[in-house]
Amino acid sequence: MGTRTLVLLRHGQYEPENGGLLTPLGREQARLSATYLDGLSIDAIWSSTLPRAKETAEIIATHRTLARPRHTGLLREGLYTKIEGYDVPPSERLEDRRRADRAYQKFFRVSRSNRTELVVCHGNLIRYFMCRALRTPIAKWMRMTTNHCGLTRVLIRDTGAVRVVSYNETSHLPMKLVT
């Protein structure tokens, strides 16, 4: 058995009115993230199926000459609890929560060997994962900030113990690109 290292990366800045594609600033955030990850051996790259995450993952994979990212709907954005100001039906929140739980079970599990996986997804999902990893009530997830292309590192030991190494690293981005 080995240690699984997850590098969770929020997608770059995007333009909702442009089909959810990255802005020029978002593409630069993704390129700088790819450069920052150069020294890290990555065994697999995963991404959400939403355009902003797919584009971010593709930029990183191309820069790194990694295998094409694997896209999965499990990593899609969602709302996992009632949030003031958002009128999301309880049934939709429950569906989002179940999907996020399945994603947690898939990615936060023991590995047979040491491996590092890059997971390009969304701020809400990363916050949800952190609440689960830290055994914090999910309702606390809105107290965390996740910047565009912020990196979060998590270790899953062979014992199943989950260790959050860092959260929302942005030191690879110049301050003017932190959004």
Contacts in CASP RR format, 6 or more apart in sequence:
PFRMAT RR
TARGET T0000
AUTHOR 0000-0000-0000
METHOD contacts of the structure
MODEL  1
MGTRTLVLLRHGQYEPENGGLLTPLGREQARLSATYLDGLSIDAIWSSTL
PRAKETAEIIATHRTLARPRHTGLLREGLYTKIEGYDVPPSERLEDRRRA
DRAYQKFFRVSRSNRTELVVCHGNLIRYFMCRALRTPIAKWMRMTTNHCG
LTRVLIRDTGAVRVVSYNETSHLPMKLVT
1 110 0 8 1.000
1 111 0 8 1.000
1 112 0 8 1.000
1 113 0 8 1.000
1 158 0 8 1.000
2 110 0 8 1.000
2 111 0 8 1.000
2 112 0 8 1.000
2 113 0 8 1.000
2 114 0 8 1.000
2 115 0 8 1.000
2 157 0 8 1.000
2 158 0 8 1.000
3 111 0 8 1.000
3 114 0 8 1.000
3 155 0 8 1.000
3 156 0 8 1.000
3 157 0 8 1.000
3 158 0 8 1.000
4 109 0 8 1.000
4 110 0 8 1.000
4 111 0 8 1.000
4 114 0 8 1.000
4 115 0 8 1.000
4 116 0 8 1.000
4 117 0 8 1.000
4 155 0 8 1.000
4 156 0 8 1.000
5 114 0 8 1.000
5 115 0 8 1.000
5 116 0 8 1.000
5 117 0 8 1.000
5 153 0 8 1.000
5 154 0 8 1.000
5 155 0 8 1.000
5 156 0 8 1.000
6 107 0 8 1.000
6 108 0 8 1.000
6 116 0 8 1.000
6 117 0 8 1.000
6 119 0 8 1.000
6 153 0 8 1.000
6 154 0 8 1.000
6 155 0 8 1.000
6 156 0 8 1.000
7 37 0 8 1.000
7 40 0 8 1.000
7 42 0 8 1.000
7 116 0 8 1.000
7 117 0 8 1.000
7 118 0 8 1.000
7 119 0 8 1.000
7 151 0 8 1.000
7 152 0 8 1.000
7 153 0 8 1.000
8 119 0 8 1.000
8 121 0 8 1.000
8 126 0 8 1.000
8 129 0 8 1.000
8 151 0 8 1.000
8 152 0 8 1.000
8 153 0 8 1.000
8 154 0 8 1.000
9 33 0 8 1.000
9 56 0 8 1.000
9 60 0 8 1.000
9 118 0 8 1.000
9 119 0 8 1.000
9 120 0 8 1.000
9 121 0 8 1.000
9 149 0 8 1.000
9 150 0 8 1.000
9 151 0 8 1.000
9 152 0 8 1.000
10 120 0 8 1.000
10 121 0 8 1.000
10 122 0 8 1.000
10 123 0 8 1.000
10 126 0 8 1.000
10 146 0 8 1.000
10 147 0 8 1.000
10 148 0 8 1.000
10 149 0 8 1.000
10 150 0 8 1.000
11 22 0 8 1.000
11 30 0 8 1.000
11 48 0 8 1.000
11 50 0 8 1.000
11 52 0 8 1.000
11 53 0 8 1.000
11 55 0 8 1.000
11 56 0 8 1.000
11 120 0 8 1.000
11 121 0 8 1.000
11 122 0 8 1.000
11 148 0 8 1.000
11 149 0 8 1.000
12 22 0 8 1.000
12 26 0 8 1.000
12 27 0 8 1.000
12 29 0 8 1.000
12 30 0 8 1.000
12 52 0 8 1.000
12 56 0 8 1.000
12 148 0 8 1.000
12 149 0 8 1.000
13 22 0 8 1.000
13 23 0 8 1.000
13 25 0 8 1.000
13 26 0 8 1.000
13 29 0 8 1.000
13 148 0 8 1.000
13 179 0 8 1.000
14 20 0 8 1.000
14 21 0 8 1.000
14 22 0 8 1.000
14 23 0 8 1.000
14 26 0 8 1.000
14 51 0 8 1.000
14 52 0 8 1.000
15 21 0 8 1.000
15 22 0 8 1.000
15 23 0 8 1.000
19 51 0 8 1.000
20 50 0 8 1.000
20 51 0 8 1.000
20 52 0 8 1.000
21 51 0 8 1.000
21 52 0 8 1.000
21 55 0 8 1.000
22 30 0 8 1.000
22 52 0 8 1.000
22 55 0 8 1.000
22 56 0 8 1.000
25 177 0 8 1.000
25 179 0 8 1.000
26 56 0 8 1.000
26 148 0 8 1.000
26 149 0 8 1.000
27 55 0 8 1.000
27 59 0 8 1.000
28 177 0 8 1.000
29 56 0 8 1.000
29 148 0 8 1.000
29 149 0 8 1.000
29 173 0 8 1.000
29 177 0 8 1.000
29 179 0 8 1.000
30 55 0 8 1.000
30 56 0 8 1.000
30 59 0 8 1.000
30 60 0 8 1.000
30 149 0 8 1.000
31 59 0 8 1.000
31 63 0 8 1.000
32 149 0 8 1.000
32 172 0 8 1.000
32 173 0 8 1.000
32 177 0 8 1.000
33 56 0 8 1.000
33 60 0 8 1.000
33 149 0 8 1.000
33 150 0 8 1.000
33 151 0 8 1.000
33 172 0 8 1.000
33 173 0 8 1.000
34 59 0 8 1.000
34 60 0 8 1.000
34 63 0 8 1.000
34 64 0 8 1.000
35 63 0 8 1.000
35 172 0 8 1.000
36 151 0 8 1.000
36 172 0 8 1.000
37 60 0 8 1.000
37 64 0 8 1.000
37 118 0 8 1.000
38 64 0 8 1.000
40 116 0 8 1.000
41 116 0 8 1.000
42 64 0 8 1.000
42 66 0 8 1.000
42 116 0 8 1.000
42 117 0 8 1.000
42 118 0 8 1.000
43 115 0 8 1.000
43 116 0 8 1.000
43 117 0 8 1.000
44 67 0 8 1.000
44 70 0 8 1.000
44 115 0 8 1.000
44 117 0 8 1.000
44 118 0 8 1.000
45 57 0 8 1.000
45 60 0 8 1.000
45 61 0 8 1.000
45 66 0 8 1.000
45 67 0 8 1.000
45 69 0 8 1.000
45 70 0 8 1.000
45 117 0 8 1.000
45 118 0 8 1.000
45 119 0 8 1.000
45 120 0 8 1.000
46 57 0 8 1.000
46 69 0 8 1.000
46 70 0 8 1.000
46 71 0 8 1.000
46 72 0 8 1.000
46 75 0 8 1.000
46 107 0 8 1.000
46 117 0 8 1.000
46 118 0 8 1.000
46 119 0 8 1.000
46 120 0 8 1.000
46 121 0 8 1.000
47 53 0 8 1.000
47 54 0 8 1.000
47 56 0 8 1.000
47 57 0 8 1.000
47 69 0 8 1.000
47 70 0 8 1.000
47 71 0 8 1.000
47 72 0 8 1.000
47 75 0 8 1.000
47 119 0 8 1.000
47 120 0 8 1.000
47 121 0 8 1.000
48 54 0 8 1.000
48 71 0 8 1.000
48 72 0 8 1.000
48 73 0 8 1.000
48 75 0 8 1.000
48 76 0 8 1.000
48 77 0 8 1.000
48 120 0 8 1.000
48 121 0 8 1.000
48 122 0 8 1.000
48 125 0 8 1.000
49 71 0 8 1.000
49 72 0 8 1.000
49 73 0 8 1.000
49 75 0 8 1.000
49 76 0 8 1.000
50 76 0 8 1.000
50 77 0 8 1.000
50 122 0 8 1.000
53 75 0 8 1.000
53 120 0 8 1.000
53 121 0 8 1.000
53 122 0 8 1.000
54 69 0 8 1.000
54 71 0 8 1.000
56 120 0 8 1.000
56 149 0 8 1.000
57 69 0 8 1.000
57 71 0 8 1.000
57 118 0 8 1.000
57 120 0 8 1.000
58 68 0 8 1.000
58 69 0 8 1.000
60 66 0 8 1.000
60 69 0 8 1.000
60 118 0 8 1.000
60 120 0 8 1.000
61 67 0 8 1.000
61 68 0 8 1.000
61 69 0 8 1.000
69 120 0 8 1.000
72 103 0 8 1.000
73 99 0 8 1.000
74 99 0 8 1.000
74 102 0 8 1.000
74 103 0 8 1.000
74 106 0 8 1.000
75 103 0 8 1.000
75 119 0 8 1.000
75 120 0 8 1.000
75 121 0 8 1.000
75 122 0 8 1.000
75 125 0 8 1.000
76 99 0 8 1.000
76 122 0 8 1.000
76 125 0 8 1.000
77 121 0 8 1.000
77 122 0 8 1.000
77 123 0 8 1.000
77 124 0 8 1.000
77 125 0 8 1.000
78 96 0 8 1.000
78 99 0 8 1.000
78 100 0 8 1.000
78 122 0 8 1.000
78 124 0 8 1.000
78 125 0 8 1.000
79 86 0 8 1.000
79 88 0 8 1.000
79 92 0 8 1.000
79 93 0 8 1.000
79 96 0 8 1.000
79 124 0 8 1.000
80 93 0 8 1.000
80 96 0 8 1.000
80 97 0 8 1.000
80 100 0 8 1.000
80 124 0 8 1.000
80 128 0 8 1.000
80 138 0 8 1.000
80 141 0 8 1.000
81 93 0 8 1.000
81 97 0 8 1.000
81 138 0 8 1.000
81 139 0 8 1.000
81 141 0 8 1.000
82 88 0 8 1.000
82 90 0 8 1.000
82 93 0 8 1.000
83 142 0 8 1.000
97 138 0 8 1.000
100 125 0 8 1.000
100 128 0 8 1.000
100 129 0 8 1.000
103 125 0 8 1.000
103 129 0 8 1.000
104 128 0 8 1.000
104 129 0 8 1.000
104 132 0 8 1.000
107 117 0 8 1.000
107 119 0 8 1.000
107 129 0 8 1.000
108 129 0 8 1.000
108 132 0 8 1.000
108 133 0 8 1.000
108 154 0 8 1.000
108 156 0 8 1.000
108 162 0 8 1.000
109 156 0 8 1.000
109 160 0 8 1.000
110 156 0 8 1.000
110 157 0 8 1.000
110 158 0 8 1.000
110 159 0 8 1.000
110 160 0 8 1.000
111 156 0 8 1.000
111 158 0 8 1.000
123 146 0 8 1.000
124 141 0 8 1.000
126 146 0 8 1.000
126 152 0 8 1.000
127 141 0 8 1.000
127 142 0 8 1.000
127 144 0 8 1.000
127 146 0 8 1.000
128 138 0 8 1.000
128 141 0 8 1.000
129 152 0 8 1.000
129 154 0 8 1.000
130 136 0 8 1.000
130 141 0 8 1.000
130 144 0 8 1.000
130 152 0 8 1.000
130 164 0 8 1.000
130 167 0 8 1.000
131 137 0 8 1.000
131 138 0 8 1.000
131 140 0 8 1.000
131 141 0 8 1.000
132 138 0 8 1.000
133 154 0 8 1.000
133 162 0 8 1.000
133 164 0 8 1.000
134 164 0 8 1.000
144 167 0 8 1.000
144 168 0 8 1.000
145 168 0 8 1.000
146 152 0 8 1.000
146 168 0 8 1.000
147 168 0 8 1.000
147 170 0 8 1.000
147 173 0 8 1.000
147 178 0 8 1.000
147 179 0 8 1.000
148 178 0 8 1.000
148 179 0 8 1.000
149 170 0 8 1.000
149 172 0 8 1.000
149 173 0 8 1.000
150 168 0 8 1.000
150 169 0 8 1.000
150 170 0 8 1.000
150 173 0 8 1.000
151 166 0 8 1.000
151 168 0 8 1.000
151 169 0 8 1.000
151 170 0 8 1.000
151 172 0 8 1.000
152 164 0 8 1.000
152 166 0 8 1.000
152 167 0 8 1.000
152 168 0 8 1.000
152 169 0 8 1.000
153 164 0 8 1.000
153 165 0 8 1.000
153 166 0 8 1.000
153 169 0 8 1.000
154 162 0 8 1.000
154 163 0 8 1.000
154 164 0 8 1.000
154 165 0 8 1.000
155 162 0 8 1.000
155 163 0 8 1.000
155 165 0 8 1.000
156 162 0 8 1.000
156 163 0 8 1.000
157 163 0 8 1.000
170 178 0 8 1.000
END
